[in-house]
Amino acid sequence: MRVTRRQDARPAYSRDGTVYAFTRATLEKFGGIYGDDCRPLLIDSRESLSIDTQDDWDEAERVLAAR
């Protein structure tokens, strides 16, 4: 089995739920938010924080205050 070093791997992307933009027509035609014209919005991980808990919120406030 060949193993690729992390440094040599191609970039990988994952959906994080930051932004979803869709039209009512897409929702009606496809029964959901994904139609036939889906595009990514690439966000630098240094510009994004996931806020799920009070601790996450507190960390976000510290980051913003430091800017």
C-alpha positions as CSV (number, residue, x, y, z in Angstrom):
1,M,0.0,0.0,0.0
2,R,1.4,3.4,-1.0
3,V,1.0,6.2,1.6
4,T,1.1,9.8,0.6
5,R,2.8,12.2,3.0
6,R,0.5,15.0,4.2
7,Q,2.8,17.6,2.8
8,D,2.4,16.0,-0.7
9,A,-1.4,15.5,-0.5
10,R,-3.7,17.7,-2.6
11,P,-5.8,20.2,-0.7
12,A,-9.0,18.8,0.7
13,Y,-12.2,20.8,1.4
14,S,-15.2,20.1,3.6
15,R,-18.6,21.6,4.0
16,D,-18.8,23.5,7.2
17,G,-22.2,25.2,7.1
18,T,-20.9,28.7,7.0
19,V,-23.1,29.9,4.1
20,Y,-25.9,28.4,2.1
21,A,-27.4,30.6,-0.6
22,F,-30.3,29.3,-2.7
23,T,-33.4,30.4,-4.5
24,R,-36.9,29.5,-3.8
25,A,-37.1,28.0,-7.3
26,T,-34.2,25.6,-6.4
27,L,-35.9,24.6,-3.2
28,E,-39.1,23.8,-5.1
29,K,-37.5,22.1,-8.1
30,F,-35.0,19.9,-6.2
31,G,-36.7,19.6,-2.9
32,G,-33.7,20.9,-1.0
33,I,-31.0,23.6,-1.1
34,Y,-28.7,21.9,-3.6
35,G,-29.5,22.4,-7.2
36,D,-27.6,21.9,-10.5
37,D,-25.4,25.0,-9.9
38,C,-23.5,24.5,-6.6
39,R,-20.3,26.5,-5.9
40,P,-17.9,26.6,-3.0
41,L,-17.0,29.6,-1.0
42,L,-13.5,29.0,0.2
43,I,-12.8,30.5,3.6
44,D,-9.3,30.6,5.1
45,S,-9.3,28.6,8.3
46,R,-7.6,31.5,10.1
47,E,-10.7,33.7,9.3
48,S,-13.3,31.2,10.6
49,L,-14.3,30.1,14.1
50,S,-16.9,27.4,14.9
51,I,-19.1,28.5,17.8
52,D,-21.0,25.6,19.4
53,T,-20.5,26.4,23.1
54,Q,-20.1,29.3,25.5
55,D,-16.3,28.6,25.6
56,D,-16.2,28.9,21.8
57,W,-18.1,32.2,22.0
58,D,-15.7,33.5,24.6
59,E,-12.7,32.5,22.4
60,A,-14.3,34.3,19.5
61,E,-14.6,37.4,21.6
62,R,-11.0,37.2,22.6
63,V,-9.9,36.8,19.0
64,L,-12.0,39.8,17.8
65,A,-10.8,42.0,20.6
66,A,-7.2,41.2,19.7
67,R,-7.6,42.5,16.1
